[in-house]
Amino acid sequence: MKKNKRIIIYAKDIQNATGRSYRQSLRLLQKAKNTVGKSKEDMLSIREFCEVYNINPLDFQESI
């Protein structure tokens, strides 16, 4: 079965990839949104998050 590829990142994904708490993951997500110039309600792509924190997107996708 083909795994569905998502483009939007959630705090739970950050938690799974980094091992940080859910609350810290929310802070990282909000900081990345502010850096990119998005509002609190806007969604952030995995690519944008990886660009902000200089993470290889392929490595990040594998970890979530």
PyMOL Python script that loads the backbone (N, CA, C, O; Angstrom):
from pymol import cmd

cmd.read_pdbstr("""\
ATOM      1  N   MET A   1       0.831  -1.174   0.000  1.00  0.00           N
ATOM      2  CA  MET A   1       0.000   0.000   0.000  1.00  0.00           C
ATOM      3  C   MET A   1       0.884   1.247   0.000  1.00  0.00           C
ATOM      4  O   MET A   1       1.872   1.318   0.731  1.00  0.00           O
ATOM      5  N   LYS A   2       0.523   2.219  -0.818  1.00  0.00           N
ATOM      6  CA  LYS A   2       1.305   3.440  -0.932  1.00  0.00           C
ATOM      7  C   LYS A   2       1.020   4.367   0.246  1.00  0.00           C
ATOM      8  O   LYS A   2      -0.136   4.616   0.589  1.00  0.00           O
ATOM      9  N   LYS A   3       2.082   4.872   0.857  1.00  0.00           N
ATOM     10  CA  LYS A   3       1.924   5.788   1.982  1.00  0.00           C
ATOM     11  C   LYS A   3       1.599   7.175   1.443  1.00  0.00           C
ATOM     12  O   LYS A   3       2.242   7.658   0.511  1.00  0.00           O
ATOM     13  N   ASN A   4       0.601   7.802   2.036  1.00  0.00           N
ATOM     14  CA  ASN A   4       0.178   9.126   1.615  1.00  0.00           C
ATOM     15  C   ASN A   4       1.200  10.165   2.069  1.00  0.00           C
ATOM     16  O   ASN A   4       1.531  10.236   3.253  1.00  0.00           O
ATOM     17  N   LYS A   5       1.698  10.969   1.134  1.00  0.00           N
ATOM     18  CA  LYS A   5       2.669  12.002   1.469  1.00  0.00           C
ATOM     19  C   LYS A   5       1.930  13.287   1.823  1.00  0.00           C
ATOM     20  O   LYS A   5       1.126  13.789   1.038  1.00  0.00           O
ATOM     21  N   ARG A   6       2.206  13.807   3.000  1.00  0.00           N
ATOM     22  CA  ARG A   6       1.611  15.068   3.418  1.00  0.00           C
ATOM     23  C   ARG A   6       2.592  16.198   3.169  1.00  0.00           C
ATOM     24  O   ARG A   6       3.806  15.993   3.147  1.00  0.00           O
ATOM     25  N   ILE A   7       2.049  17.394   2.983  1.00  0.00           N
ATOM     26  CA  ILE A   7       2.914  18.554   2.819  1.00  0.00           C
ATOM     27  C   ILE A   7       2.812  19.508   4.003  1.00  0.00           C
ATOM     28  O   ILE A   7       3.661  20.384   4.169  1.00  0.00           O
ATOM     29  N   ILE A   8       1.787  19.346   4.823  1.00  0.00           N
ATOM     30  CA  ILE A   8       1.578  20.217   5.977  1.00  0.00           C
ATOM     31  C   ILE A   8       2.184  19.561   7.219  1.00  0.00           C
ATOM     32  O   ILE A   8       2.073  18.351   7.414  1.00  0.00           O
ATOM     33  N   ILE A   9       2.821  20.375   8.045  1.00  0.00           N
ATOM     34  CA  ILE A   9       3.449  19.868   9.264  1.00  0.00           C
ATOM     35  C   ILE A   9       2.600  20.237  10.478  1.00  0.00           C
ATOM     36  O   ILE A   9       1.991  21.305  10.529  1.00  0.00           O
ATOM     37  N   TYR A  10       2.575  19.343  11.438  1.00  0.00           N
ATOM     38  CA  TYR A  10       1.848  19.553  12.689  1.00  0.00           C
ATOM     39  C   TYR A  10       2.818  19.394  13.854  1.00  0.00           C
ATOM     40  O   TYR A  10       3.899  18.823  13.708  1.00  0.00           O
ATOM     41  N   ALA A  11       2.415  19.905  15.006  1.00  0.00           N
ATOM     42  CA  ALA A  11       3.277  19.840  16.193  1.00  0.00           C
ATOM     43  C   ALA A  11       3.614  18.398  16.559  1.00  0.00           C
ATOM     44  O   ALA A  11       4.718  18.118  17.027  1.00  0.00           O
ATOM     45  N   LYS A  12       2.683  17.494  16.352  1.00  0.00           N
ATOM     46  CA  LYS A  12       2.926  16.079  16.662  1.00  0.00           C
ATOM     47  C   LYS A  12       4.053  15.521  15.782  1.00  0.00           C
ATOM     48  O   LYS A  12       4.840  14.691  16.238  1.00  0.00           O
ATOM     49  N   ASP A  13       4.133  15.973  14.526  1.00  0.00           N
ATOM     50  CA  ASP A  13       5.225  15.549  13.639  1.00  0.00           C
ATOM     51  C   ASP A  13       6.569  16.027  14.176  1.00  0.00           C
ATOM     52  O   ASP A  13       7.550  15.283  14.175  1.00  0.00           O
ATOM     53  N   ILE A  14       6.603  17.270  14.632  1.00  0.00           N
ATOM     54  CA  ILE A  14       7.836  17.828  15.185  1.00  0.00           C
ATOM     55  C   ILE A  14       8.227  17.075  16.446  1.00  0.00           C
ATOM     56  O   ILE A  14       9.406  16.807  16.677  1.00  0.00           O
ATOM     57  N   GLN A  15       7.241  16.736  17.257  1.00  0.00           N
ATOM     58  CA  GLN A  15       7.496  15.973  18.477  1.00  0.00           C
ATOM     59  C   GLN A  15       8.100  14.617  18.145  1.00  0.00           C
ATOM     60  O   GLN A  15       9.070  14.200  18.778  1.00  0.00           O
ATOM     61  N   ASN A  16       7.542  13.931  17.170  1.00  0.00           N
ATOM     62  CA  ASN A  16       8.050  12.610  16.787  1.00  0.00           C
ATOM     63  C   ASN A  16       9.458  12.687  16.205  1.00  0.00           C
ATOM     64  O   ASN A  16      10.278  11.803  16.448  1.00  0.00           O
ATOM     65  N   ALA A  17       9.740  13.736  15.441  1.00  0.00           N
ATOM     66  CA  ALA A  17      11.038  13.844  14.783  1.00  0.00           C
ATOM     67  C   ALA A  17      12.144  14.308  15.724  1.00  0.00           C
ATOM     68  O   ALA A  17      13.292  13.886  15.590  1.00  0.00           O
ATOM     69  N   THR A  18      11.801  15.181  16.680  1.00  0.00           N
ATOM     70  CA  THR A  18      12.840  15.773  17.525  1.00  0.00           C
ATOM     71  C   THR A  18      12.928  15.171  18.914  1.00  0.00           C
ATOM     72  O   THR A  18      13.953  15.302  19.583  1.00  0.00           O
ATOM     73  N   GLY A  19      11.869  14.516  19.356  1.00  0.00           N
ATOM     74  CA  GLY A  19      11.856  13.964  20.700  1.00  0.00           C
ATOM     75  C   GLY A  19      11.530  14.992  21.772  1.00  0.00           C
ATOM     76  O   GLY A  19      11.629  14.700  22.963  1.00  0.00           O
ATOM     77  N   ARG A  20      11.146  16.180  21.362  1.00  0.00           N
ATOM     78  CA  ARG A  20      10.772  17.220  22.324  1.00  0.00           C
ATOM     79  C   ARG A  20       9.326  17.039  22.749  1.00  0.00           C
ATOM     80  O   ARG A  20       8.579  16.262  22.154  1.00  0.00           O
ATOM     81  N   SER A  21       8.948  17.763  23.780  1.00  0.00           N
ATOM     82  CA  SER A  21       7.567  17.667  24.258  1.00  0.00           C
ATOM     83  C   SER A  21       6.626  18.319  23.246  1.00  0.00           C
ATOM     84  O   SER A  21       7.051  19.063  22.362  1.00  0.00           O
ATOM     85  N   TYR A  22       5.343  18.020  23.401  1.00  0.00           N
ATOM     86  CA  TYR A  22       4.341  18.587  22.497  1.00  0.00           C
ATOM     87  C   TYR A  22       4.326  20.109  22.608  1.00  0.00           C
ATOM     88  O   TYR A  22       4.210  20.808  21.601  1.00  0.00           O
ATOM     89  N   ARG A  23       4.443  20.614  23.814  1.00  0.00           N
ATOM     90  CA  ARG A  23       4.419  22.061  24.051  1.00  0.00           C
ATOM     91  C   ARG A  23       5.620  22.749  23.392  1.00  0.00           C
ATOM     92  O   ARG A  23       5.474  23.809  22.784  1.00  0.00           O
ATOM     93  N   GLN A  24       6.796  22.148  23.512  1.00  0.00           N
ATOM     94  CA  GLN A  24       7.983  22.702  22.860  1.00  0.00           C
ATOM     95  C   GLN A  24       7.841  22.636  21.342  1.00  0.00           C
ATOM     96  O   GLN A  24       8.305  23.527  20.631  1.00  0.00           O
ATOM     97  N   SER A  25       7.206  21.588  20.853  1.00  0.00           N
ATOM     98  CA  SER A  25       6.981  21.446  19.418  1.00  0.00           C
ATOM     99  C   SER A  25       6.050  22.528  18.901  1.00  0.00           C
ATOM    100  O   SER A  25       6.238  23.035  17.795  1.00  0.00           O
ATOM    101  N   LEU A  26       5.050  22.885  19.693  1.00  0.00           N
ATOM    102  CA  LEU A  26       4.159  23.989  19.317  1.00  0.00           C
ATOM    103  C   LEU A  26       4.938  25.297  19.213  1.00  0.00           C
ATOM    104  O   LEU A  26       4.708  26.096  18.306  1.00  0.00           O
ATOM    105  N   ARG A  27       5.857  25.506  20.147  1.00  0.00           N
ATOM    106  CA  ARG A  27       6.676  26.722  20.117  1.00  0.00           C
ATOM    107  C   ARG A  27       7.572  26.759  18.875  1.00  0.00           C
ATOM    108  O   ARG A  27       7.711  27.804  18.238  1.00  0.00           O
ATOM    109  N   LEU A  28       8.173  25.631  18.536  1.00  0.00           N
ATOM    110  CA  LEU A  28       9.012  25.571  17.333  1.00  0.00           C
ATOM    111  C   LEU A  28       8.187  25.853  16.082  1.00  0.00           C
ATOM    112  O   LEU A  28       8.636  26.560  15.179  1.00  0.00           O
ATOM    113  N   LEU A  29       6.985  25.300  16.034  1.00  0.00           N
ATOM    114  CA  LEU A  29       6.103  25.515  14.891  1.00  0.00           C
ATOM    115  C   LEU A  29       5.722  26.990  14.783  1.00  0.00           C
ATOM    116  O   LEU A  29       5.752  27.559  13.692  1.00  0.00           O
ATOM    117  N   GLN A  30       5.368  27.608  15.901  1.00  0.00           N
ATOM    118  CA  GLN A  30       4.992  29.022  15.892  1.00  0.00           C
ATOM    119  C   GLN A  30       6.173  29.909  15.507  1.00  0.00           C
ATOM    120  O   GLN A  30       6.006  30.885  14.776  1.00  0.00           O
ATOM    121  N   LYS A  31       7.359  29.573  15.996  1.00  0.00           N
ATOM    122  CA  LYS A  31       8.556  30.347  15.657  1.00  0.00           C
ATOM    123  C   LYS A  31       8.843  30.262  14.157  1.00  0.00           C
ATOM    124  O   LYS A  31       9.207  31.259  13.534  1.00  0.00           O
ATOM    125  N   ALA A  32       8.679  29.078  13.585  1.00  0.00           N
ATOM    126  CA  ALA A  32       8.899  28.905  12.150  1.00  0.00           C
ATOM    127  C   ALA A  32       7.871  29.700  11.354  1.00  0.00           C
ATOM    128  O   ALA A  32       8.211  30.308  10.339  1.00  0.00           O
ATOM    129  N   LYS A  33       6.621  29.702  11.802  1.00  0.00           N
ATOM    130  CA  LYS A  33       5.581  30.485  11.122  1.00  0.00           C
ATOM    131  C   LYS A  33       5.922  31.972  11.150  1.00  0.00           C
ATOM    132  O   LYS A  33       5.774  32.664  10.143  1.00  0.00           O
ATOM    133  N   ASN A  34       6.375  32.459  12.296  1.00  0.00           N
ATOM    134  CA  ASN A  34       6.750  33.871  12.408  1.00  0.00           C
ATOM    135  C   ASN A  34       7.919  34.202  11.490  1.00  0.00           C
ATOM    136  O   ASN A  34       7.938  35.261  10.863  1.00  0.00           O
ATOM    137  N   THR A  35       8.890  33.304  11.407  1.00  0.00           N
ATOM    138  CA  THR A  35      10.059  33.521  10.559  1.00  0.00           C
ATOM    139  C   THR A  35       9.670  33.602   9.091  1.00  0.00           C
ATOM    140  O   THR A  35      10.202  34.425   8.345  1.00  0.00           O
ATOM    141  N   VAL A  36       8.740  32.744   8.679  1.00  0.00           N
ATOM    142  CA  VAL A  36       8.304  32.713   7.281  1.00  0.00           C
ATOM    143  C   VAL A  36       7.338  33.863   6.985  1.00  0.00           C
ATOM    144  O   VAL A  36       7.173  34.255   5.830  1.00  0.00           O
ATOM    145  N   GLY A  37       6.707  34.398   8.018  1.00  0.00           N
ATOM    146  CA  GLY A  37       5.775  35.505   7.830  1.00  0.00           C
ATOM    147  C   GLY A  37       4.328  35.073   7.729  1.00  0.00           C
ATOM    148  O   GLY A  37       3.514  35.757   7.108  1.00  0.00           O
ATOM    149  N   LYS A  38       4.002  33.951   8.331  1.00  0.00           N
ATOM    150  CA  LYS A  38       2.631  33.454   8.310  1.00  0.00           C
ATOM    151  C   LYS A  38       1.950  33.764   9.636  1.00  0.00           C
ATOM    152  O   LYS A  38       2.597  33.898  10.675  1.00  0.00           O
ATOM    153  N   SER A  39       0.623  33.875   9.569  1.00  0.00           N
ATOM    154  CA  SER A  39      -0.133  34.147  10.791  1.00  0.00           C
ATOM    155  C   SER A  39      -0.345  32.858  11.571  1.00  0.00           C
ATOM    156  O   SER A  39      -0.001  31.769  11.109  1.00  0.00           O
ATOM    157  N   LYS A  40      -0.913  33.000  12.755  1.00  0.00           N
ATOM    158  CA  LYS A  40      -1.143  31.855  13.635  1.00  0.00           C
ATOM    159  C   LYS A  40      -2.075  30.831  12.996  1.00  0.00           C
ATOM    160  O   LYS A  40      -1.932  29.630  13.226  1.00  0.00           O
ATOM    161  N   GLU A  41      -3.031  31.304  12.191  1.00  0.00           N
ATOM    162  CA  GLU A  41      -4.025  30.419  11.588  1.00  0.00           C
ATOM    163  C   GLU A  41      -3.533  29.723  10.319  1.00  0.00           C
ATOM    164  O   GLU A  41      -4.105  28.715   9.907  1.00  0.00           O
ATOM    165  N   ASP A  42      -2.481  30.249   9.701  1.00  0.00           N
ATOM    166  CA  ASP A  42      -1.967  29.670   8.458  1.00  0.00           C
ATOM    167  C   ASP A  42      -1.259  28.348   8.719  1.00  0.00           C
ATOM    168  O   ASP A  42      -0.725  28.107   9.802  1.00  0.00           O
ATOM    169  N   MET A  43      -1.269  27.504   7.701  1.00  0.00           N
ATOM    170  CA  MET A  43      -0.568  26.223   7.794  1.00  0.00           C
ATOM    171  C   MET A  43       0.850  26.378   7.259  1.00  0.00           C
ATOM    172  O   MET A  43       1.124  27.222   6.406  1.00  0.00           O
ATOM    173  N   LEU A  44       1.729  25.555   7.775  1.00  0.00           N
ATOM    174  CA  LEU A  44       3.130  25.596   7.387  1.00  0.00           C
ATOM    175  C   LEU A  44       3.486  24.281   6.712  1.00  0.00           C
ATOM    176  O   LEU A  44       3.110  23.209   7.188  1.00  0.00           O
ATOM    177  N   SER A  45       4.207  24.364   5.610  1.00  0.00           N
ATOM    178  CA  SER A  45       4.599  23.135   4.924  1.00  0.00           C
ATOM    179  C   SER A  45       5.854  22.555   5.572  1.00  0.00           C
ATOM    180  O   SER A  45       6.613  23.248   6.249  1.00  0.00           O
ATOM    181  N   ILE A  46       6.035  21.281   5.342  1.00  0.00           N
ATOM    182  CA  ILE A  46       7.229  20.606   5.856  1.00  0.00           C
ATOM    183  C   ILE A  46       8.478  21.246   5.262  1.00  0.00           C
ATOM    184  O   ILE A  46       9.482  21.418   5.954  1.00  0.00           O
ATOM    185  N   ARG A  47       8.416  21.596   3.985  1.00  0.00           N
ATOM    186  CA  ARG A  47       9.554  22.222   3.308  1.00  0.00           C
ATOM    187  C   ARG A  47       9.918  23.550   3.969  1.00  0.00           C
ATOM    188  O   ARG A  47      11.096  23.826   4.194  1.00  0.00           O
ATOM    189  N   GLU A  48       8.910  24.377   4.284  1.00  0.00           N
ATOM    190  CA  GLU A  48       9.169  25.665   4.929  1.00  0.00           C
ATOM    191  C   GLU A  48       9.788  25.476   6.311  1.00  0.00           C
ATOM    192  O   GLU A  48      10.726  26.184   6.676  1.00  0.00           O
ATOM    193  N   PHE A  49       9.265  24.525   7.073  1.00  0.00           N
ATOM    194  CA  PHE A  49       9.809  24.249   8.405  1.00  0.00           C
ATOM    195  C   PHE A  49      11.266  23.813   8.299  1.00  0.00           C
ATOM    196  O   PHE A  49      12.115  24.275   9.061  1.00  0.00           O
ATOM    197  N   CYS A  50      11.548  22.935   7.365  1.00  0.00           N
ATOM    198  CA  CYS A  50      12.920  22.433   7.198  1.00  0.00           C
ATOM    199  C   CYS A  50      13.872  23.536   6.755  1.00  0.00           C
ATOM    200  O   CYS A  50      15.035  23.542   7.157  1.00  0.00           O
ATOM    201  N   GLU A  51      13.399  24.466   5.933  1.00  0.00           N
ATOM    202  CA  GLU A  51      14.240  25.586   5.509  1.00  0.00           C
ATOM    203  C   GLU A  51      14.594  26.484   6.692  1.00  0.00           C
ATOM    204  O   GLU A  51      15.729  26.947   6.803  1.00  0.00           O
ATOM    205  N   VAL A  52      13.632  26.730   7.570  1.00  0.00           N
ATOM    206  CA  VAL A  52      13.869  27.599   8.728  1.00  0.00           C
ATOM    207  C   VAL A  52      14.923  26.992   9.648  1.00  0.00           C
ATOM    208  O   VAL A  52      15.796  27.702  10.146  1.00  0.00           O
ATOM    209  N   TYR A  53      14.845  25.684   9.875  1.00  0.00           N
ATOM    210  CA  TYR A  53      15.749  25.024  10.822  1.00  0.00           C
ATOM    211  C   TYR A  53      16.898  24.271  10.146  1.00  0.00           C
ATOM    212  O   TYR A  53      17.607  23.511  10.806  1.00  0.00           O
ATOM    213  N   ASN A  54      17.089  24.471   8.851  1.00  0.00           N
ATOM    214  CA  ASN A  54      18.188  23.845   8.101  1.00  0.00           C
ATOM    215  C   ASN A  54      18.230  22.333   8.284  1.00  0.00           C
ATOM    216  O   ASN A  54      19.266  21.760   8.619  1.00  0.00           O
ATOM    217  N   ILE A  55      17.083  21.702   8.059  1.00  0.00           N
ATOM    218  CA  ILE A  55      16.955  20.251   8.150  1.00  0.00           C
ATOM    219  C   ILE A  55      16.729  19.711   6.744  1.00  0.00           C
ATOM    220  O   ILE A  55      16.030  20.329   5.942  1.00  0.00           O
ATOM    221  N   ASN A  56      17.314  18.569   6.449  1.00  0.00           N
ATOM    222  CA  ASN A  56      17.065  17.917   5.167  1.00  0.00           C
ATOM    223  C   ASN A  56      15.621  17.400   5.155  1.00  0.00           C
ATOM    224  O   ASN A  56      15.261  16.582   6.002  1.00  0.00           O
ATOM    225  N   PRO A  57      14.790  17.862   4.213  1.00  0.00           N
ATOM    226  CA  PRO A  57      13.381  17.442   4.187  1.00  0.00           C
ATOM    227  C   PRO A  57      13.186  15.937   4.053  1.00  0.00           C
ATOM    228  O   PRO A  57      12.233  15.389   4.605  1.00  0.00           O
ATOM    229  N   LEU A  58      14.067  15.267   3.335  1.00  0.00           N
ATOM    230  CA  LEU A  58      13.929  13.819   3.174  1.00  0.00           C
ATOM    231  C   LEU A  58      14.173  13.097   4.496  1.00  0.00           C
ATOM    232  O   LEU A  58      13.463  12.150   4.836  1.00  0.00           O
ATOM    233  N   ASP A  59      15.177  13.547   5.234  1.00  0.00           N
ATOM    234  CA  ASP A  59      15.435  12.956   6.548  1.00  0.00           C
ATOM    235  C   ASP A  59      14.271  13.205   7.496  1.00  0.00           C
ATOM    236  O   ASP A  59      13.891  12.331   8.275  1.00  0.00           O
ATOM    237  N   PHE A  60      13.716  14.397   7.422  1.00  0.00           N
ATOM    238  CA  PHE A  60      12.593  14.732   8.296  1.00  0.00           C
ATOM    239  C   PHE A  60      11.374  13.880   7.959  1.00  0.00           C
ATOM    240  O   PHE A  60      10.699  13.379   8.858  1.00  0.00           O
ATOM    241  N   GLN A  61      11.087  13.713   6.669  1.00  0.00           N
ATOM    242  CA  GLN A  61       9.941  12.899   6.238  1.00  0.00           C
ATOM    243  C   GLN A  61      10.070  11.472   6.749  1.00  0.00           C
ATOM    244  O   GLN A  61       9.077  10.869   7.157  1.00  0.00           O
ATOM    245  N   GLU A  62      11.279  10.927   6.730  1.00  0.00           N
ATOM    246  CA  GLU A  62      11.491   9.553   7.198  1.00  0.00           C
ATOM    247  C   GLU A  62      11.229   9.417   8.693  1.00  0.00           C
ATOM    248  O   GLU A  62      10.784   8.367   9.155  1.00  0.00           O
ATOM    249  N   SER A  63      11.503  10.478   9.448  1.00  0.00           N
ATOM    250  CA  SER A  63      11.378  10.381  10.899  1.00  0.00           C
ATOM    251  C   SER A  63       9.947  10.537  11.397  1.00  0.00           C
ATOM    252  O   SER A  63       9.652  10.202  12.544  1.00  0.00           O
ATOM    253  N   ILE A  64       9.063  11.039  10.554  1.00  0.00           N
ATOM    254  CA  ILE A  64       7.667  11.165  10.995  1.00  0.00           C
ATOM    255  C   ILE A  64       6.879  10.072  10.431  1.00  0.00           C
ATOM    256  O   ILE A  64       5.676   9.988  10.677  1.00  0.00           O
TER     257      ILE A  64
END
""", "prot")
cmd.dss("prot")
cmd.show_as("cartoon", "prot")
cmd.util.cbc("prot")
cmd.orient("prot")
